Amino acid sequence: MPLSYKARKRWALVILLVGLPVYVVAAVTLVGLLERPSFLVELAIYVALGFAWALPFRFVFRGIGQPDPDRAEPDIKRTDG
C-alpha cells in the first residue's frame, strides 16, 4: 500500500532529522576504523556513502516539494483595483 502524501512528508522529516545524523556518525566512524586513506579515496568514500543513504528512501522523498496532490486547489479569483 503506497504511503499518502502526508505520511511521506512526516517520514521524510523523521529520516532527515533522526536518520541522517545517525548515518553521518556511522559513516565517519566506519571511515575512522580504516587507516587514514589518501584525501581522494576518503572523498570518494564519503561521496559514495552520501548517495547510498538516500537510495532506499527515494520513494519517500519523491514529490515532497510539490503541493499535496490529494488536496483540492481553492478557487481564488483576484481582481486588480
N, C-alpha and C positions, 0 to 999 in steps of 0.2 A: 504494500500500500504506500503510495507516494505521500511524502510529507506536505502539509499545507504550507502556504507562503509564510504564515505567522510562525509555525513551528520551525521552518528552516531558518527564519530570521533569528529566533531565540537560540537555536543550536549553533548558528554561526557566531553569535555573541559569546556563548559559553566556550566554543572552540578557540576563539581569539583571545579571550580574557584568562582562561584557565589552561587550556591545552597547549597553546603556543608557548607560553613561558616555561611550562614543564618540558616541552620538546627542546627548547633552546638550551636549557640546563643539561638535559640528557645528551644533546649533540656536543656541547662544549666538554662535558665530562668524558664522552667517548673519544673525542679527538685528543683530550688531555692524557688519556691512557696510552696513546701511541707515543713513540719517541717523537720529539718535535720534528715534523716534516718540513720541507722547504716551503717558502711562502706560497708559491704557485700551487703546490699539491694541497696545502691546507686550504687555500682559497677554493680550489676545485671541490674539495670535500664539503665545505660549507655551502657552496652553490648547489651541489647535488642534494645535500640534506635539506636545503631550503625549498627545492622543488618537491622532494619526496614527501614532505609533511602534508602538502596540500592535495596530492593526488587522491588519497582515499576520501577526501571531503569535498571534491569538486561538485558533487550533486547538491550539497548543502549550500554552497556559495553561489551557484549558478542562478542569476536573476535577482539576487538580493538587492541590488542597487536600483532596480526598476520599481515602478509603482505596483501596488498589490493588484494582481490580475483578477482576483475574486471580488474586489470592491468596485462598486459602480461609481463611475465618474459623476460628480454633481453637475447638473446642467446650469452653469452660471452664464448669464448674459450681461455683458458690460456695455455701458453707454458712456460715451465721452461727452462731458459737459453737463 
